[in-house]
Amino acid sequence: MDGKNRKDIYPGLEVDIILKKDQRSGTVTRGIVANLLTSSTFHSRGIKVRLEDGQVGRVTAIVEEDL
């Protein structure tokens, strides 16, 4: 999943995000979602979230769990 739909993202989910400072380089940061900051149901560049460590960025990918 690509993280563009708000319904797919929830607190406690492991995701990859791009921080504002990393948009040009494309460097990805992995973490656990603490809060959803985008209120709309869809965002073309990814839903904005705050990770548990306080970093804020847009979701680029949802980390799939191995079952």
PQR file with spaces between the fields and no chain letter, atoms N, CA, C, O and H, PARSE charges and radii, in Angstrom:
ATOM       1  N    MET     1       0.845   -1.183    0.000 -0.4000 1.5000
ATOM       2  CA   MET     1       0.000    0.000    0.000 -0.0000 2.0000
ATOM       3  C    MET     1       0.887    1.241    0.000  0.5500 1.7000
ATOM       4  O    MET     1       1.992    1.236    0.542 -0.5500 1.4000
ATOM       5  N    ASP     2       0.383    2.289   -0.613 -0.4000 1.5000
ATOM       6  CA   ASP     2       1.217    3.458   -0.843 -0.0000 2.0000
ATOM       7  C    ASP     2       1.014    4.615    0.134  0.5500 1.7000
ATOM       8  O    ASP     2       1.754    5.595    0.063 -0.5500 1.4000
ATOM       9  H    ASP     2      -0.514    2.293   -1.054  0.4000 1.0000
ATOM      10  N    GLY     3       0.048    4.539    1.033 -0.4000 1.5000
ATOM      11  CA   GLY     3      -0.103    5.582    2.044 -0.0000 2.0000
ATOM      12  C    GLY     3      -0.837    6.829    1.603  0.5500 1.7000
ATOM      13  O    GLY     3      -0.724    7.870    2.251 -0.5500 1.4000
ATOM      14  H    GLY     3      -0.553    3.742    1.090  0.4000 1.0000
ATOM      15  N    LYS     4      -1.587    6.751    0.515 -0.4000 1.5000
ATOM      16  CA   LYS     4      -2.322    7.922    0.029 -0.0000 2.0000
ATOM      17  C    LYS     4      -3.755    7.981    0.551  0.5500 1.7000
ATOM      18  O    LYS     4      -4.401    9.025    0.467 -0.5500 1.4000
ATOM      19  H    LYS     4      -1.679    5.906   -0.011  0.4000 1.0000
ATOM      20  N    ASN     5      -4.257    6.869    1.088 -0.4000 1.5000
ATOM      21  CA   ASN     5      -5.613    6.800    1.627 -0.0000 2.0000
ATOM      22  C    ASN     5      -5.562    6.793    3.146  0.5500 1.7000
ATOM      23  O    ASN     5      -4.891    5.957    3.751 -0.5500 1.4000
ATOM      24  H    ASN     5      -3.732    6.020    1.156  0.4000 1.0000
ATOM      25  N    ARG     6      -6.280    7.736    3.759 -0.4000 1.5000
ATOM      26  CA   ARG     6      -6.274    7.882    5.212 -0.0000 2.0000
ATOM      27  C    ARG     6      -6.799    6.632    5.923  0.5500 1.7000
ATOM      28  O    ARG     6      -6.357    6.309    7.025 -0.5500 1.4000
ATOM      29  H    ARG     6      -6.825    8.415    3.268  0.4000 1.0000
ATOM      30  N    LYS     7      -7.737    5.934    5.293 -0.4000 1.5000
ATOM      31  CA   LYS     7      -8.355    4.766    5.930 -0.0000 2.0000
ATOM      32  C    LYS     7      -7.362    3.614    6.137  0.5500 1.7000
ATOM      33  O    LYS     7      -7.606    2.729    6.957 -0.5500 1.4000
ATOM      34  H    LYS     7      -8.097    6.196    4.397  0.4000 1.0000
ATOM      35  N    ASP     8      -6.253    3.623    5.404 -0.4000 1.5000
ATOM      36  CA   ASP     8      -5.252    2.555    5.504 -0.0000 2.0000
ATOM      37  C    ASP     8      -4.232    2.797    6.607  0.5500 1.7000
ATOM      38  O    ASP     8      -3.434    1.912    6.916 -0.5500 1.4000
ATOM      39  H    ASP     8      -6.054    4.342    4.739  0.4000 1.0000
ATOM      40  N    ILE     9      -4.249    3.989    7.206 -0.4000 1.5000
ATOM      41  CA   ILE     9      -3.210    4.382    8.164 -0.0000 2.0000
ATOM      42  C    ILE     9      -3.835    4.626    9.533  0.5500 1.7000
ATOM      43  O    ILE     9      -4.889    5.251    9.644 -0.5500 1.4000
ATOM      44  H    ILE     9      -4.897    4.708    6.956  0.4000 1.0000
ATOM      45  N    TYR    10      -3.171    4.125   10.574 -0.4000 1.5000
ATOM      46  CA   TYR    10      -3.693    4.265   11.939 -0.0000 2.0000
ATOM      47  C    TYR    10      -2.516    4.260   12.922  0.5500 1.7000
ATOM      48  O    TYR    10      -1.442    3.751   12.599 -0.5500 1.4000
ATOM      49  H    TYR    10      -2.314    3.617   10.484  0.4000 1.0000
ATOM      50  N    PRO    11      -2.714    4.824   14.117 -0.5600 1.5000
ATOM      51  CA   PRO    11      -1.644    4.830   15.121  0.2800 2.0000
ATOM      52  C    PRO    11      -1.177    3.412   15.433  0.5500 1.7000
ATOM      53  O    PRO    11      -1.982    2.489   15.559 -0.5500 1.4000
ATOM      54  N    GLY    12       0.142    3.259   15.553 -0.4000 1.5000
ATOM      55  CA   GLY    12       0.730    1.955   15.838 -0.0000 2.0000
ATOM      56  C    GLY    12       1.212    1.223   14.594  0.5500 1.7000
ATOM      57  O    GLY    12       1.881    0.195   14.702 -0.5500 1.4000
ATOM      58  H    GLY    12       0.796    4.009   15.451  0.4000 1.0000
ATOM      59  N    LEU    13       0.882    1.737   13.420 -0.4000 1.5000
ATOM      60  CA   LEU    13       1.265    1.116   12.152 -0.0000 2.0000
ATOM      61  C    LEU    13       2.704    1.504   11.791  0.5500 1.7000
ATOM      62  O    LEU    13       3.099    2.656   11.967 -0.5500 1.4000
ATOM      63  H    LEU    13       0.339    2.572   13.332  0.4000 1.0000
ATOM      64  N    GLU    14       3.484    0.542   11.287 -0.4000 1.5000
ATOM      65  CA   GLU    14       4.850    0.835   10.845 -0.0000 2.0000
ATOM      66  C    GLU    14       4.812    1.308    9.393  0.5500 1.7000
ATOM      67  O    GLU    14       4.252    0.642    8.522 -0.5500 1.4000
ATOM      68  H    GLU    14       3.163   -0.394   11.144  0.4000 1.0000
ATOM      69  N    VAL    15       5.422    2.477    9.152 -0.4000 1.5000
ATOM      70  CA   VAL    15       5.383    3.087    7.819 -0.0000 2.0000
ATOM      71  C    VAL    15       6.743    3.656    7.439  0.5500 1.7000
ATOM      72  O    VAL    15       7.609    3.861    8.289 -0.5500 1.4000
ATOM      73  H    VAL    15       5.877    3.018    9.860  0.4000 1.0000
ATOM      74  N    ASP    16       6.911    3.907    6.140 -0.4000 1.5000
ATOM      75  CA   ASP    16       8.042    4.667    5.624 -0.0000 2.0000
ATOM      76  C    ASP    16       7.515    6.046    5.264  0.5500 1.7000
ATOM      77  O    ASP    16       6.471    6.171    4.624 -0.5500 1.4000
ATOM      78  H    ASP    16       6.207    3.741    5.450  0.4000 1.0000
ATOM      79  N    ILE    17       8.248    7.092    5.682 -0.4000 1.5000
ATOM      80  CA   ILE    17       7.843    8.460    5.370 -0.0000 2.0000
ATOM      81  C    ILE    17       9.007    9.219    4.748  0.5500 1.7000
ATOM      82  O    ILE    17      10.168    8.832    4.887 -0.5500 1.4000
ATOM      83  H    ILE    17       9.096    6.990    6.202  0.4000 1.0000
ATOM      84  N    ILE    18       8.675   10.303    4.061 -0.4000 1.5000
ATOM      85  CA   ILE    18       9.692   11.244    3.597 -0.0000 2.0000
ATOM      86  C    ILE    18       9.499   12.529    4.389  0.5500 1.7000
ATOM      87  O    ILE    18       8.426   13.133    4.374 -0.5500 1.4000
ATOM      88  H    ILE    18       7.733   10.618    3.948  0.4000 1.0000
ATOM      89  N    LEU    19      10.559   12.933    5.080 -0.4000 1.5000
ATOM      90  CA   LEU    19      10.538   14.174    5.841 -0.0000 2.0000
ATOM      91  C    LEU    19      10.639   15.351    4.882  0.5500 1.7000
ATOM      92  O    LEU    19      11.154   15.203    3.773 -0.5500 1.4000
ATOM      93  H    LEU    19      11.430   12.442    5.092  0.4000 1.0000
ATOM      94  N    LYS    20      10.156   16.511    5.293 -0.4000 1.5000
ATOM      95  CA   LYS    20      10.203   17.718    4.464 -0.0000 2.0000
ATOM      96  C    LYS    20      11.630   18.002    3.975  0.5500 1.7000
ATOM      97  O    LYS    20      11.837   18.331    2.807 -0.5500 1.4000
ATOM      98  H    LYS    20       9.738   16.631    6.193  0.4000 1.0000
ATOM      99  N    LYS    21      12.605   17.872    4.873 -0.4000 1.5000
ATOM     100  CA   LYS    21      14.000   18.168    4.516 -0.0000 2.0000
ATOM     101  C    LYS    21      14.581   17.150    3.539  0.5500 1.7000
ATOM     102  O    LYS    21      15.592   17.425    2.892 -0.5500 1.4000
ATOM     103  H    LYS    21      12.436   17.605    5.822  0.4000 1.0000
ATOM     104  N    ASP    22      13.958   15.984    3.423 -0.4000 1.5000
ATOM     105  CA   ASP    22      14.462   14.917    2.558 -0.0000 2.0000
ATOM     106  C    ASP    22      13.713   14.792    1.237  0.5500 1.7000
ATOM     107  O    ASP    22      13.957   13.849    0.484 -0.5500 1.4000
ATOM     108  H    ASP    22      13.137   15.761    3.948  0.4000 1.0000
ATOM     109  N    GLN    23      12.802   15.728    0.935 -0.4000 1.5000
ATOM     110  CA   GLN    23      11.994   15.604   -0.279 -0.0000 2.0000
ATOM     111  C    GLN    23      12.840   15.604   -1.542  0.5500 1.7000
ATOM     112  O    GLN    23      12.544   14.862   -2.478 -0.5500 1.4000
ATOM     113  H    GLN    23      12.603   16.494    1.547  0.4000 1.0000
ATOM     114  N    ARG    24      13.881   16.416   -1.588 -0.4000 1.5000
ATOM     115  CA   ARG    24      14.730   16.464   -2.784 -0.0000 2.0000
ATOM     116  C    ARG    24      15.552   15.191   -2.944  0.5500 1.7000
ATOM     117  O    ARG    24      15.677   14.669   -4.052 -0.5500 1.4000
ATOM     118  H    ARG    24      14.122   17.019   -0.827  0.4000 1.0000
ATOM     119  N    SER    25      16.117   14.687   -1.840 -0.4000 1.5000
ATOM     120  CA   SER    25      16.984   13.515   -1.915 -0.0000 2.0000
ATOM     121  C    SER    25      16.181   12.214   -1.979  0.5500 1.7000
ATOM     122  O    SER    25      16.667   11.210   -2.501 -0.5500 1.4000
ATOM     123  H    SER    25      16.016   15.111   -0.940  0.4000 1.0000
ATOM     124  N    GLY    26      14.957   12.229   -1.452 -0.4000 1.5000
ATOM     125  CA   GLY    26      14.128   11.027   -1.454 -0.0000 2.0000
ATOM     126  C    GLY    26      14.461   10.049   -0.339  0.5500 1.7000
ATOM     127  O    GLY    26      14.013    8.903   -0.359 -0.5500 1.4000
ATOM     128  H    GLY    26      14.562   13.044   -1.028  0.4000 1.0000
ATOM     129  N    THR    27      15.252   10.502    0.640 -0.4000 1.5000
ATOM     130  CA   THR    27      15.614    9.648    1.768 -0.0000 2.0000
ATOM     131  C    THR    27      14.367    9.274    2.576  0.5500 1.7000
ATOM     132  O    THR    27      13.563   10.134    2.934 -0.5500 1.4000
ATOM     133  H    THR    27      15.616   11.433    0.656  0.4000 1.0000
ATOM     134  N    VAL    28      14.225    7.991    2.852 -0.4000 1.5000
ATOM     135  CA   VAL    28      13.040    7.474    3.545 -0.0000 2.0000
ATOM     136  C    VAL    28      13.370    7.207    5.012  0.5500 1.7000
ATOM     137  O    VAL    28      14.456    6.726    5.336 -0.5500 1.4000
ATOM     138  H    VAL    28      14.879    7.292    2.562  0.4000 1.0000
ATOM     139  N    THR    29      12.431    7.521    5.886 -0.4000 1.5000
ATOM     140  CA   THR    29      12.557    7.273    7.318 -0.0000 2.0000
ATOM     141  C    THR    29      11.471    6.287    7.727  0.5500 1.7000
ATOM     142  O    THR    29      10.311    6.446    7.346 -0.5500 1.4000
ATOM     143  H    THR    29      11.549    7.912    5.624  0.4000 1.0000
ATOM     144  N    ARG    30      11.841    5.268    8.503 -0.4000 1.5000
ATOM     145  CA   ARG    30      10.863    4.272    8.961 -0.0000 2.0000
ATOM     146  C    ARG    30      10.511    4.530   10.411  0.5500 1.7000
ATOM     147  O    ARG    30      11.373    4.893   11.212 -0.5500 1.4000
ATOM     148  H    ARG    30      12.783    5.138    8.812  0.4000 1.0000
ATOM     149  N    GLY    31       9.244    4.342   10.750 -0.4000 1.5000
ATOM     150  CA   GLY    31       8.828    4.540   12.126 -0.0000 2.0000
ATOM     151  C    GLY    31       7.393    4.086   12.359  0.5500 1.7000
ATOM     152  O    GLY    31       6.733    3.563   11.461 -0.5500 1.4000
ATOM     153  H    GLY    31       8.544    4.048   10.100  0.4000 1.0000
ATOM     154  N    ILE    32       6.933    4.297   13.580 -0.4000 1.5000
ATOM     155  CA   ILE    32       5.584    3.914   14.007 -0.0000 2.0000
ATOM     156  C    ILE    32       4.720    5.167   14.091  0.5500 1.7000
ATOM     157  O    ILE    32       5.125    6.163   14.691 -0.5500 1.4000
ATOM     158  H    ILE    32       7.469    4.722   14.309  0.4000 1.0000
ATOM     159  N    VAL    33       3.532    5.122   13.493 -0.4000 1.5000
ATOM     160  CA   VAL    33       2.613    6.259   13.473 -0.0000 2.0000
ATOM     161  C    VAL    33       2.093    6.558   14.878  0.5500 1.7000
ATOM     162  O    VAL    33       1.616    5.666   15.579 -0.5500 1.4000
ATOM     163  H    VAL    33       3.203    4.314   13.006  0.4000 1.0000
ATOM     164  N    ALA    34       2.194    7.833   15.277 -0.4000 1.5000
ATOM     165  CA   ALA    34       1.608    8.295   16.539 -0.0000 2.0000
ATOM     166  C    ALA    34       0.299    9.028   16.263  0.5500 1.7000
ATOM     167  O    ALA    34      -0.705    8.776   16.929 -0.5500 1.4000
ATOM     168  H    ALA    34       2.581    8.558   14.707  0.4000 1.0000
ATOM     169  N    ASN    35       0.304    9.950   15.267 -0.4000 1.5000
ATOM     170  CA   ASN    35      -0.884   10.746   14.929 -0.0000 2.0000
ATOM     171  C    ASN    35      -0.987   10.906   13.426  0.5500 1.7000
ATOM     172  O    ASN    35       0.022   10.935   12.722 -0.5500 1.4000
ATOM     173  H    ASN    35       1.120   10.155   14.726  0.4000 1.0000
ATOM     174  N    LEU    36      -2.217   11.009   12.941 -0.4000 1.5000
ATOM     175  CA   LEU    36      -2.460   11.379   11.549 -0.0000 2.0000
ATOM     176  C    LEU    36      -2.700   12.880   11.513  0.5500 1.7000
ATOM     177  O    LEU    36      -3.516   13.397   12.277 -0.5500 1.4000
ATOM     178  H    LEU    36      -3.037   10.986   13.514  0.4000 1.0000
ATOM     179  N    LEU    37      -1.994   13.586   10.630 -0.4000 1.5000
ATOM     180  CA   LEU    37      -2.101   15.040   10.565 -0.0000 2.0000
ATOM     181  C    LEU    37      -2.938   15.510    9.379  0.5500 1.7000
ATOM     182  O    LEU    37      -3.424   16.641    9.384 -0.5500 1.4000
ATOM     183  H    LEU    37      -1.331   13.166   10.010  0.4000 1.0000
ATOM     184  N    THR    38      -3.115   14.667    8.368 -0.4000 1.5000
ATOM     185  CA   THR    38      -3.948   15.018    7.214 -0.0000 2.0000
ATOM     186  C    THR    38      -5.387   14.645    7.541  0.5500 1.7000
ATOM     187  O    THR    38      -5.665   13.514    7.940 -0.5500 1.4000
ATOM     188  H    THR    38      -2.720   13.749    8.364  0.4000 1.0000
ATOM     189  N    SER    39      -6.308   15.605    7.371 -0.4000 1.5000
ATOM     190  CA   SER    39      -7.708   15.324    7.710 -0.0000 2.0000
ATOM     191  C    SER    39      -8.514   14.801    6.527  0.5500 1.7000
ATOM     192  O    SER    39      -9.557   14.178    6.724 -0.5500 1.4000
ATOM     193  H    SER    39      -6.082   16.523    7.046  0.4000 1.0000
ATOM     194  N    SER    40      -8.049   15.044    5.298 -0.4000 1.5000
ATOM     195  CA   SER    40      -8.790   14.569    4.124 -0.0000 2.0000
ATOM     196  C    SER    40      -8.616   13.055    3.960  0.5500 1.7000
ATOM     197  O    SER    40      -7.665   12.476    4.486 -0.5500 1.4000
ATOM     198  H    SER    40      -7.202   15.551    5.138  0.4000 1.0000
ATOM     199  N    THR    41      -9.530   12.424    3.236 -0.4000 1.5000
ATOM     200  CA   THR    41      -9.500   10.971    3.074 -0.0000 2.0000
ATOM     201  C    THR    41      -8.432   10.501    2.107  0.5500 1.7000
ATOM     202  O    THR    41      -8.044    9.333    2.139 -0.5500 1.4000
ATOM     203  H    THR    41     -10.302   12.895    2.809  0.4000 1.0000
ATOM     204  N    PHE    42      -7.939   11.403    1.229 -0.4000 1.5000
ATOM     205  CA   PHE    42      -6.932   11.051    0.230 -0.0000 2.0000
ATOM     206  C    PHE    42      -5.990   12.234    0.033  0.5500 1.7000
ATOM     207  O    PHE    42      -6.418   13.388    0.054 -0.5500 1.4000
ATOM     208  H    PHE    42      -8.254   12.351    1.202  0.4000 1.0000
ATOM     209  N    HIS    43      -4.700   11.938   -0.158 -0.4000 1.5000
ATOM     210  CA   HIS    43      -3.744   12.987   -0.517 -0.0000 2.0000
ATOM     211  C    HIS    43      -2.784   12.415   -1.543  0.5500 1.7000
ATOM     212  O    HIS    43      -2.204   11.352   -1.323 -0.5500 1.4000
ATOM     213  H    HIS    43      -4.353   11.000   -0.175  0.4000 1.0000
ATOM     214  N    SER    44      -2.607   13.111   -2.667 -0.4000 1.5000
ATOM     215  CA   SER    44      -1.829   12.588   -3.787 -0.0000 2.0000
ATOM     216  C    SER    44      -0.351   12.372   -3.463  0.5500 1.7000
ATOM     217  O    SER    44       0.295   11.529   -4.085 -0.5500 1.4000
ATOM     218  H    SER    44      -3.078   13.974   -2.845  0.4000 1.0000
ATOM     219  N    ARG    45       0.196   13.119   -2.497 -0.4000 1.5000
ATOM     220  CA   ARG    45       1.612   12.953   -2.139 -0.0000 2.0000
ATOM     221  C    ARG    45       1.795   12.114   -0.879  0.5500 1.7000
ATOM     222  O    ARG    45       2.923   11.927   -0.423 -0.5500 1.4000
ATOM     223  H    ARG    45      -0.329   13.804   -1.991  0.4000 1.0000
ATOM     224  N    GLY    46       0.711   11.610   -0.314 -0.4000 1.5000
ATOM     225  CA   GLY    46       0.790   10.781    0.888 -0.0000 2.0000
ATOM     226  C    GLY    46       0.201   11.487    2.094  0.5500 1.7000
ATOM     227  O    GLY    46       0.272   12.710    2.214 -0.5500 1.4000
ATOM     228  H    GLY    46      -0.206   11.762   -0.684  0.4000 1.0000
ATOM     229  N    ILE    47      -0.375   10.706    2.976 -0.4000 1.5000
ATOM     230  CA   ILE    47      -0.976   11.234    4.204 -0.0000 2.0000
ATOM     231  C    ILE    47       0.149   11.694    5.140  0.5500 1.7000
ATOM     232  O    ILE    47       1.133   10.979    5.333 -0.5500 1.4000
ATOM     233  H    ILE    47      -0.433    9.712    2.879  0.4000 1.0000
ATOM     234  N    LYS    48      -0.001   12.872    5.710 -0.4000 1.5000
ATOM     235  CA   LYS    48       1.014   13.395    6.628 -0.0000 2.0000
ATOM     236  C    LYS    48       0.762   12.823    8.021  0.5500 1.7000
ATOM     237  O    LYS    48      -0.362   12.833    8.522 -0.5500 1.4000
ATOM     238  H    LYS    48      -0.800   13.452    5.553  0.4000 1.0000
ATOM     239  N    VAL    49       1.841   12.322    8.634 -0.4000 1.5000
ATOM     240  CA   VAL    49       1.747   11.710    9.960 -0.0000 2.0000
ATOM     241  C    VAL    49       2.876   12.199   10.853  0.5500 1.7000
ATOM     242  O    VAL    49       3.890   12.710   10.378 -0.5500 1.4000
ATOM     243  H    VAL    49       2.754   12.313    8.227  0.4000 1.0000
ATOM     244  N    ARG    50       2.677   12.031   12.162 -0.4000 1.5000
ATOM     245  CA   ARG    50       3.742   12.240   13.146 -0.0000 2.0000
ATOM     246  C    ARG    50       4.109   10.863   13.680  0.5500 1.7000
ATOM     247  O    ARG    50       3.242   10.095   14.097 -0.5500 1.4000
ATOM     248  H    ARG    50       1.853   11.616   12.548  0.4000 1.0000
ATOM     249  N    LEU    51       5.399   10.561   13.663 -0.4000 1.5000
ATOM     250  CA   LEU    51       5.865    9.291   14.196 -0.0000 2.0000
ATOM     251  C    LEU    51       5.989    9.365   15.709  0.5500 1.7000
ATOM     252  O    LEU    51       5.940   10.453   16.284 -0.5500 1.4000
ATOM     253  H    LEU    51       6.104   11.185   13.324  0.4000 1.0000
ATOM     254  N    GLU    52       6.150    8.215   16.360 -0.4000 1.5000
ATOM     255  CA   GLU    52       6.274    8.176   17.814 -0.0000 2.0000
ATOM     256  C    GLU    52       7.489    8.951   18.309  0.5500 1.7000
ATOM     257  O    GLU    52       7.497    9.432   19.442 -0.5500 1.4000
ATOM     258  H    GLU    52       6.190    7.331   15.893  0.4000 1.0000
ATOM     259  N    ASP    53       8.530    9.077   17.457 -0.4000 1.5000
ATOM     260  CA   ASP    53       9.723    9.827   17.864 -0.0000 2.0000
ATOM     261  C    ASP    53       9.614   11.325   17.573  0.5500 1.7000
ATOM     262  O    ASP    53      10.568   12.070   17.797 -0.5500 1.4000
ATOM     263  H    ASP    53       8.523    8.687   16.537  0.4000 1.0000
ATOM     264  N    GLY    54       8.437   11.776   17.068 -0.4000 1.5000
ATOM     265  CA   GLY    54       8.175   13.193   16.858 -0.0000 2.0000
ATOM     266  C    GLY    54       8.426   13.703   15.447  0.5500 1.7000
ATOM     267  O    GLY    54       8.084   14.845   15.143 -0.5500 1.4000
ATOM     268  H    GLY    54       7.662   11.170   16.886  0.4000 1.0000
ATOM     269  N    GLN    55       9.010   12.890   14.582 -0.4000 1.5000
ATOM     270  CA   GLN    55       9.265   13.323   13.210 -0.0000 2.0000
ATOM     271  C    GLN    55       7.956   13.369   12.423  0.5500 1.7000
ATOM     272  O    GLN    55       7.059   12.552   12.631 -0.5500 1.4000
ATOM     273  H    GLN    55       9.288   11.962   14.829  0.4000 1.0000
ATOM     274  N    VAL    56       7.865   14.356   11.503 -0.4000 1.5000
ATOM     275  CA   VAL    56       6.656   14.546   10.709 -0.0000 2.0000
ATOM     276  C    VAL    56       7.010   14.416    9.233  0.5500 1.7000
ATOM     277  O    VAL    56       8.001   14.981    8.770 -0.5500 1.4000
ATOM     278  H    VAL    56       8.594   15.020   11.334  0.4000 1.0000
ATOM     279  N    GLY    57       6.191   13.667    8.499 -0.4000 1.5000
ATOM     280  CA   GLY    57       6.405   13.526    7.065 -0.0000 2.0000
ATOM     281  C    GLY    57       5.214   12.862    6.408  0.5500 1.7000
ATOM     282  O    GLY    57       4.220   12.535    7.055 -0.5500 1.4000
ATOM     283  H    GLY    57       5.386   13.208    8.875  0.4000 1.0000
ATOM     284  N    ARG    58       5.342   12.668    5.083 -0.4000 1.5000
ATOM     285  CA   ARG    58       4.274   12.048    4.316 -0.0000 2.0000
ATOM     286  C    ARG    58       4.583   10.576    4.081  0.5500 1.7000
ATOM     287  O    ARG    58       5.715   10.210    3.764 -0.5500 1.4000
ATOM     288  H    ARG    58       6.150   12.934    4.557  0.4000 1.0000
ATOM     289  N    VAL    59       3.561    9.736    4.241 -0.4000 1.5000
ATOM     290  CA   VAL    59       3.721    8.293    4.091 -0.0000 2.0000
ATOM     291  C    VAL    59       3.985    7.955    2.625  0.5500 1.7000
ATOM     292  O    VAL    59       3.240    8.360    1.732 -0.5500 1.4000
ATOM     293  H    VAL    59       2.641   10.034    4.499  0.4000 1.0000
ATOM     294  N    THR    60       5.070    7.196    2.398 -0.4000 1.5000
ATOM     295  CA   THR    60       5.372    6.710    1.044 -0.0000 2.0000
ATOM     296  C    THR    60       5.030    5.239    0.914  0.5500 1.7000
ATOM     297  O    THR    60       4.730    4.766   -0.183 -0.5500 1.4000
ATOM     298  H    THR    60       5.675    6.866    3.123  0.4000 1.0000
ATOM     299  N    ALA    61       5.070    4.507    2.023 -0.4000 1.5000
ATOM     300  CA   ALA    61       4.765    3.068    1.981 -0.0000 2.0000
ATOM     301  C    ALA    61       4.359    2.594    3.370  0.5500 1.7000
ATOM     302  O    ALA    61       4.821    3.108    4.388 -0.5500 1.4000
ATOM     303  H    ALA    61       5.314    4.891    2.914  0.4000 1.0000
ATOM     304  N    ILE    62       3.487    1.604    3.376 -0.4000 1.5000
ATOM     305  CA   ILE    62       3.087    0.948    4.594 -0.0000 2.0000
ATOM     306  C    ILE    62       3.891   -0.347    4.672  0.5500 1.7000
ATOM     307  O    ILE    62       3.879   -1.141    3.731 -0.5500 1.4000
ATOM     308  H    ILE    62       3.112    1.186    2.548  0.4000 1.0000
ATOM     309  N    VAL    63       4.591   -0.567    5.789 -0.4000 1.5000
ATOM     310  CA   VAL    63       5.418   -1.748    5.939 -0.0000 2.0000
ATOM     311  C    VAL    63       4.504   -2.952    6.176  0.5500 1.7000
ATOM     312  O    VAL    63       3.743   -2.995    7.143 -0.5500 1.4000
ATOM     313  H    VAL    63       4.601    0.078    6.554  0.4000 1.0000
ATOM     314  N    GLU    64       4.597   -3.911    5.283 -0.4000 1.5000
ATOM     315  CA   GLU    64       3.751   -5.109    5.386 -0.0000 2.0000
ATOM     316  C    GLU    64       4.298   -6.036    6.456  0.5500 1.7000
ATOM     317  O    GLU    64       5.505   -6.263    6.541 -0.5500 1.4000
ATOM     318  H    GLU    64       5.215   -3.876    4.497  0.4000 1.0000
ATOM     319  N    GLU    65       3.409   -6.562    7.262 -0.4000 1.5000
ATOM     320  CA   GLU    65       3.804   -7.500    8.301 -0.0000 2.0000
ATOM     321  C    GLU    65       3.866   -8.899    7.723  0.5500 1.7000
ATOM     322  O    GLU    65       3.002   -9.293    6.940 -0.5500 1.4000
ATOM     323  H    GLU    65       2.429   -6.378    7.193  0.4000 1.0000
ATOM     324  N    ASP    66       4.888   -9.652    8.109 -0.4000 1.5000
ATOM     325  CA   ASP    66       4.989  -11.052    7.691 -0.0000 2.0000
ATOM     326  C    ASP    66       4.164  -11.893    8.638  0.5500 1.7000
ATOM     327  O    ASP    66       4.413  -11.912    9.843 -0.5500 1.4000
ATOM     328  H    ASP    66       5.590   -9.332    8.745  0.4000 1.0000
ATOM     329  N    LEU    67       3.181  -12.588    8.092 -0.4000 1.5000
ATOM     330  CA   LEU    67       2.309  -13.419    8.952 -0.0000 2.0000
ATOM     331  C    LEU    67       2.753  -14.851    8.915  0.5500 1.7000
ATOM     332  O    LEU    67       2.149  -15.701    9.569 -0.5500 1.4000
ATOM     333  H    LEU    67       2.979  -12.572    7.113  0.4000 1.0000
